[in-house]
Amino acid sequence: MIGHDFTPKVDRANDLHNDTQSIAKSQARRIHELMFNEPMTRLQAARSAGLVQQANVCRYVDDWLVEGKAAVHHLGKCPVTGTDDVEFVTTDPAKFPKPAPDLFTPPEAQEGSMA
């Protein structure tokens, strides 16, 4: 063929990688927003977000729990499956549970004490 350039124009592997990262960021952003508005289970979040797989939601939430960007708001009955003692997670810091008082350290010695 005359005048045809056979050199590759695009590195498809990089494009696919970038597309996958973009989708993951979009999914994580949507899940974070849902859990910010209302504490919910991972399965509720996956269903509310649409096409997000529950495994992805679990991975995002587990990372956020470790990083302190999410907290277990309470345990309860899952409205989807009916299972008891399911974690309802929030990403809203105002809804994070307050830490329990340290019963072994005098109040005046605890961090943040006004004494």
N, C-alpha and C positions, 0 to 999 in steps of 0.2 A: 504494500500500500504506500503510495506516494504521499509524503507529507504527514504521516501519522506518527505521533510521538508516543512511544511505548513506555516511557518512564512513569512510575507511579506518581500520581498527583497527591494522594492522601494516604497517610498511614492509618489504615482501618483499625488496627489494634488500639492505637491511642484514642481514636474517635470513640470506639466502643467503650473503652475504659472511662473516658470523660463523660460519656452519656450515662453510664452506670453510676458514676459518682454523683452526677447531677440528679438523677432519679432518687438515689438514696438520701441526698440532702433535702430534697423536696418532701419525701416521705417522712423523714425525721422531723422536719419543720411542722408538718401537718399534725403528727402525733403529739409533738410538744404543745402545740396550740390547743388541741382537744383536751389534753390532760391539765393544761393551765386553767381552762374554763371550768372544768368539773373533774373531781377525782373519779377515775374509772379503772376497770380492769384492763389488762393487756388485750384480751379478746374483744371487749367493747370498743377499745380504740381501733383495733384492726378492722372491725366491722364498720365503725363510723367513718373511717378514712377511705373506705371503698376497697380498692384493689391491693392494699398493703397486706402482705402475708404476716400471720401472727409471729412467725419466727423472726422476722425483721423487727417487729414491735418489741419483742422480748429482748433482742440484742440492743436496740436503742435505749430501752428503759434500764436494762442492767448497767449499761455504760453510764447513764445519767445518775443512777443510784450511787455508783462508786465515786463519781465526780462531784457528788453533792448537788446536782442540778435537778434532782427529783427526790421524793420521799414517799414512803408508804403512809398514806393518810389514815387508813383504817383497814381492818379485816372485816369481810362480810360475805354475804351470799351473792354469788355471781348471778346477775339478772339474765344472762344468756344461757348458762349451763345448769344453774341451780346448785352448783357446788358450794359448800360452806368453807369459811376461812380463806377466802381469796383476797389477795392484796388489791386495794384500790389505791392507785398511784396518782400523785399530783406533781406538777412542775411549777406550781405557784408557790414561791417561798413564804408568802403570807399564810398559806394553808399547811405548811410543814408542822408536824407535831412538835410541841415544846419538849425539850429534854426533861427527863425525870430528875428530881432533886437527888443529889448525892447524899445518901443517908449516913455515910461513914465519915464525912468531913464536916467539921463545924461550919455553919453558914458564913461566919466571918472570914473563913479561910478559902471559901469557894470562889472560883473565878467569876468576876462580874459582880461580886458582893459590894454593897454600899457601906459596909461596916468599917 
